[in-house]
Amino acid sequence: MRISPEGAEKFILENTAVMSPPHVPEIRLHLADEAHGLWQKTEEELEEIGLPPPFWAFAWAGGQGLARYVLDNPSNVRGKRVLDFASGSGLVGIAAAKSGAASMLAADIDPFCAAAIALNAKANGVQLDFTAADQIDTDGGWDVVLAGDVFYEKPFAERLTPWFERLAKRGAYILVGDPGRSYLPRQRLTAMAVYEVPVTRALEDAEVKRTTVWRFA
């Protein structure tokens, strides 16, 4: 089932509430409260309404840590062309826009993200461009690439790592927010900051995740 942009927006508005991620109180997002039970919907229910797993409906630890770092160190993105890869809710991209990015492209292949990011950008008074095209192995000439919580699956990590290597080699500044996912290529990373990030226990089996912002070199 393909869902229209209007249908996606309606679903998001009905299943989320506007709130601030605990580690980034400056930003407001349409997020699923644990009480909504959005993540607990069965695979059959999600498939029936055409909804992939709603990663966009939660402020994940890697994204919160990375957004915090961007807001606290705006010179990294100010005046730069920035890609927020696997953007989800748009949290990190919104942080970059607030910090003065010259252009801000949010990229995510989840069809619901276009509506989620548009709603969240509006809630924060910023403008983000959006693409649903897979950006891996492309190069849009970005000065900065931001990626929150992306090393959670081996096949995905195996695609990401060589792409990040090529971008970094030609001079892109790549920042990764990660709370200790299994497939993080630590040998290629330099730690920039560490945070204790409050998270949703239902998703992370913890109330706080130690999250590192890394530079990919």
Secondary structure, DSSP 8 states (H G I E B T S, - for coil): ----HHHHHHHHHHH-EEE--TT-TT--EEE--GGG-STTS-HHHHHHTT----GGGS--HHHHHHHHHHHH-GGGTBTSEEEEET-TTSHHHHHHHHTTBSEEEEE-S-TTHHHHHHHHHHHTT---EEE-S--TT-----SEEEEES--SSHHHHHHHHHHHHHHHHTT-EEEEEES--TT--GGGEEEEEEEEEE--HHHHSSSEEEEEEEEE-
